[in-house]
Amino acid sequence: MLHISTRGEYGVRVMINLARHYDQGLRALNEIAEDEGLPMQYLEQFIKKLRDRDLVVSVRGAQGGYRLARPPQEIRMSAVMEALEGKLEVYNCLSDKDPEKLTCDLGRSMGNCSTRLLWSRLREAIWQTLESITLAELSADVAPLLGTVLAGGASHNCEA
C-alpha cells in the first residue's frame, strides 16, 4: 500500500498553514509549528526541500520567516508531494528505467509483468488527483466538503 511519510504529512500541513496566512506576510517556523502542533526540529529538516523547489521563500533576520513563493491557487499538490516525498512510485517496477532490464522481487522481467498495468494506472490516478488539487482548495474551509467526501465512501483516519 502506498505510504505517505511523516515528512509528507507534516509538509502538507505546513504548506496549508502558509496558504491560510498568505495575505498576512511572513510566518515564523515556530508559529507554524505551534499552530499545527508539530515539532519545530522536524519542520526545520524539510522546509529546505520546499524552498529548494521554489514552493516557499525564506527571509532571514529578526522579522524573517517563510511565505509561499506563489499564490496558493498556483501551487498544485503534485509539486508539494514531489518535493517532500520524491518521485511517486507505488511499486518498484514503475521507475523510468527500461522495463525490459528491470526485475521484480521474483527475478522476473518487468516488461512481461502481469500486474504492471495495475500499478501504472494507480500511479497515474494518484498523480492526476494531486495535479487537480491546489493549496487554495485545501486552505479553504473544508468542513462542508469533508462531509460530502466521506459520505461518498472515502475512509481516512485523521485527527481533527
N, C-alpha and C positions, 0 to 999 in steps of 0.2 A: 504494500500500500504506500502511496505517496506520503511522505512525511515532511512537513514544514518545520524547520528547526526553531528553537527559541529565538535565535537571531532574526529569523524571518518574521516571526510573530511580533517581537518587540520592535523591530524596524518598521513594520507597517503601522504599529501604534504610534511611533514617533512621527512618522510622516503624516498620519491623520491629525495628530496634535498640531503639527506645524501648519497644516491646511486650515484647521479651525481658527488659528490665530494669524492667518496670512496677512490680513489688513492691519495688524497691530505691531508690525515690526519684528525685531529680533527677539528670539526666545533663548534664555539661558538653558543649558542642558539640565541643570539641577531643577529648574522649574518644570521641564517636561517630565523628568524622572519622578518628581513629586506628583504631578497631575496624573500620571499613568500608573503610579505605584511600581516603578521599575528601578532596579539597582543602577545607580549612576555609573559604576565602573563598567557595567556591561554595555551601556549606551556609548561610552567613550570608545569601546572596541570596534563598533560597527559604523559609527557616524562618518568615519573617514571613507568607507566604501560608498556611502551615499553622496558624499562631497566629491569623490573622485569620478563619479558617474554624472556629475553636474545636476544632481537632483536637489541638493541643498548647498547653500552658500554660508560660509562662516566668516565672522568678523571677530578679530581678537581685541582684547582690552577690557577695561572695567565695564564698559557699556556694550560689550560684544555679545555674541550669541549666534544663533542659527535661524535661517529662514529658508523657505522653498526657493529654488533657483528660478522657477516659473510659476505662473498661476496654477492653482490646484486642478482646474479643468484641462490643463495641458499636460498633466503628468498621468500617464497610464500605469496601472498596477503591474503590467508586464515589465516595465522598466525598473520599478521598485523591487519586485521579486527577483529579477535577474541580478540586480546589484547586490542584493542581500544573500541570495541562495546560489547564484551562478546559473549556468545554463540548465534549463528544465529537462530533466531526464526521468521518466517514470520507470524505465528499465534499462539495464546496462547495454542492451543491444541497439539502443537508439541514438548512438553517437553519430557525429558527422563523418566518421571514418568509413572506409569502403566496407559495405556489409558482407562482401564475399570473403574478406580477410578476418572478420571478427568471429569469435567463437563464444558460445554461451557457457554457462557453468557445466553443461554436459559435454562440452567439447565439440559441439555441432556448429556447422557454418550458419551464420545468421541470415545469409542470403536465402536459405531454404527453411527458415524458422516458421512453424505453423502459427505462432502467436504474435509474430512481429506486427502484423496489420492491426491487431487489437491495441497493442502498446502505442503504436504510431498514431492511431485515431484518438486514443485517450490523451496523449501529449498534445495533439492539435486542439482538442476540445478545451483542455485546461488553458492553453496559450490564448485561444480566442476569447475565453472568458476573462482572462487577465487583461487582454487588449481592450475589451469592451468597457472596463470599469476605470473611472478616473478617481483621483483623490477628492475631487469636488463632490462626487456622489457619496463617497464614504464619510466625508466630513459633515455632510448634511444630517439633519435629524433622521435617524434610521428607524426609530421606534415604529412608525406606521408601516414601513416597508418590511420590517422583520417579521411581523405577524403574517403578512402575505407570503413571504418566502417559506417560513416554517409550516404554514398551512398547506403548502404545495408538496410537502413530503420531505423536505430537507431536514437533516438532523445534524446538529452541531453542538458539541459540549463546550460551552463558553460561559465564563462567569461575567455577569453584567456589572 
